[in-house]
Amino acid sequence: MKGTLLTTTIVEKVSRVYYDRTAKDLNELKPRDKVQVKPAGLVKGQEWKKGCVIKNHGYHSYAVETANC
């Protein structure tokens, strides 16, 4: 059996094919849109925080405020 059959490159390509079957692009978020954010160091059972988008910083990057939403 060749060692190249189990390389990470092949595994990544196969994983992406299965993921992409049902994945779809989401609409861009706008200021004041309500979101939920994952707290740093999230542990099992801990809840995500509610917040509002403040500013769009480019491709899938946003400033979010969790205090006054």
C-alpha positions as CSV (number, residue, x, y, z in Angstrom):
1,M,0.0,0.0,0.0
2,K,1.4,3.4,-1.0
3,G,2.0,6.0,1.7
4,T,0.5,8.7,-0.5
5,L,-3.0,7.3,-0.2
6,L,-3.5,8.8,3.2
7,T,-2.0,12.2,2.9
8,T,-3.7,15.2,4.6
9,T,-4.1,16.9,1.2
10,I,-6.4,14.1,0.0
11,V,-8.3,14.1,3.3
12,E,-8.8,17.9,3.1
13,K,-10.1,17.7,-0.4
14,V,-12.6,14.9,0.4
15,S,-13.8,16.7,3.5
16,R,-14.3,19.9,1.6
17,V,-16.4,18.1,-1.1
18,Y,-18.7,16.7,1.6
19,Y,-19.0,20.1,3.4
20,D,-19.6,22.0,0.2
21,R,-22.6,19.8,-0.8
22,T,-24.9,21.6,1.6
23,A,-23.0,24.8,2.4
24,K,-24.2,28.1,1.1
25,D,-23.0,31.7,1.3
26,L,-24.8,33.9,3.7
27,N,-25.9,37.5,3.2
28,E,-23.5,40.2,4.4
29,L,-24.4,41.5,7.8
30,K,-25.3,45.2,8.2
31,P,-24.9,47.5,11.2
32,R,-27.6,46.9,13.9
33,D,-28.1,43.3,12.7
34,K,-28.5,41.0,15.7
35,V,-26.0,38.2,16.0
36,Q,-24.7,35.6,18.6
37,V,-21.0,35.4,19.3
38,K,-18.9,32.7,20.8
39,P,-17.2,33.8,24.0
40,A,-13.4,33.4,24.2
41,G,-12.6,30.1,25.9
42,L,-16.1,28.6,25.4
43,V,-16.6,25.5,27.4
44,K,-19.2,22.8,26.9
45,G,-22.6,24.0,28.2
46,Q,-21.6,27.7,28.1
47,E,-24.0,29.9,26.2
48,W,-23.1,32.2,23.3
49,K,-23.6,36.0,23.8
50,K,-26.2,38.1,22.0
51,G,-24.8,41.2,20.2
52,C,-25.3,43.7,17.5
53,V,-23.1,44.4,14.5
54,I,-21.4,47.8,14.8
55,K,-19.2,47.9,11.7
56,N,-18.3,45.7,8.7
57,H,-14.5,45.2,8.4
58,G,-14.4,43.3,5.2
59,Y,-14.9,39.7,4.2
60,H,-16.7,37.9,7.1
61,S,-15.2,40.2,9.7
62,Y,-17.3,42.4,11.9
63,A,-17.1,44.6,15.0
64,V,-19.8,43.4,17.4
65,E,-21.1,45.0,20.6
66,T,-22.6,42.7,23.3
67,A,-23.3,45.3,26.0
68,N,-26.0,47.6,24.6
69,C,-28.0,45.6,22.2
